[in-house]
Amino acid sequence: METIPKTTFALFFGNRGFFPAALIAQARREIRTRLEQMGHKVLMLEETATRHGAVETRTEARRYAEFLSQHRGEFGGVILSLPNFGDESGAVMALQDAGVPILVHAYPDELDKMGPTMRRDSFCGKLSIMDVFCQYGIKFTALQPHTVAPASAAFTANIDYFDRLCRVVGGMRRMTIGAIGARTTAFKTVRIDELTLQRHGITIETMDLSDVFLRIEALEAGNKLVREKAAFLTGYTDFSAVPGEAVANMARLGVVLDQITEEFQLDALAIRCWIELQKKLHISPCTLLSELNNRGVATACEVDIGSAVMMRALRLASGQVTTCLDWNNNYGDDPDKCILFHCGPVPQKMMRAKGKVTDHSMLAHAVGPGCSWGCNTGRIAAMPISFGNVLTQDGKIKCYVGEGHFTEDEIAEDFFGCAGVVHIANLQNLLQTIGMTGHRHHVGVTPGHVAGPIRDAFSAYLGYEVTKA
């Protein structure tokens, strides 16, 4: 699976001259060491480049800005640390063109070290930095608690949060999604404005299914890539009931999707999944979507580009797999539970056990039995999750992001596809919000609770309108 690397941080240390130099030296050692222990690479201005290796004056600010310019593209976020009060004007001049998220961090004072030689006043200095940044329109992040020591668990949690936020911002500012096939006519629910997405750095590359079919026809069943793909797929999930021809056709389509992903350097895909594939190849692509999602290529069905956008953000934030599901069924009379389902794009890493490939029992009514093999049937494992979706409206990207968890609750054995019972606090209010604001019947899902950094990345840095779910 594609690894989402931890963010490389540029470190900035604020200073105000009448505070002791020892505080700066301590901070440079402590924060660098802690970040490297957490697995982050660090860029830091040489200590001799400015007074104490911090920034106060205009001259020092220019030097730091030049330092960032020289390393442009090497870092995904700046940590502005205040070992003492820190000079606001120097911070503004140094960071106003940073181009990446900025975390404002302040050291805590210690109650037994409040004399002139050891007092920091970073508590007040952080508010002043935030004030002047707001005046200049510099985007930044500030987390709780207001002051935090680098050795503390709170600092570790804040850096983890900021890391996830930076990954979302960096990954979403330049991304490419493949739209494979035209939107199915009946699914007006997944319409989206490409130009709005493009203004936010999201490019859509389209490919007609006819080209996909031509590429498939050029691949003989005995092709080495096809043989390898078939072997991989039959090891990925249970193909025991699938006819050989359907296995071969799935393998050929899988090879083509891999080639397209590589050719266009796609970060995510959205695929037209019915009914041409069923009529021409007698397969459904659900298992292929499951496998793509399982190795980190966010892939939505029904050409739902909005879901693919959100799935990519969820993947960047969590560092884990994602899937696209339907808000599908109530779960008895429990107002805070429902069934999330789809035909089989759920990655194995989110399932209780290996799935089983079946014919598509719903599409069989339209194309006939045995003409839609490919659904990866199973159940979703219990886990905490984050979820959300994206739409475009009036030239804006609008979204909701929330958290819940899949439960151990059972679903009837004859329930088709891959499904799980999800518990979400105040679910009824959420469903009302989704419906009244025109959001989709689909929802992107990833393991873990990472909604906070996604919301902040979207609203503070990327310019999306965010509804808290």
Helices and strands as residue ranges (DSSP letters): E 9-13, H 21-37, E 42-44, G 47-49, G 51-53, H 58-70, E 77-82, H 88-95, E 102-106, H 122-136, H 153-173, E 175-180, G 188-190, H 194-199, E 202-207, H 209-217, H 224-236, H 244-263, E 268-271, H 276-281, H 286-294, E 298-301, H 305-318, E 323-330, E 337-342, G 348-350, E 356-359, H 364-367, E 373-379, E 383-393, E 396-406, E 418-423, H 427-436, E 442-447, H 451-456, I 457-462, E 465-468
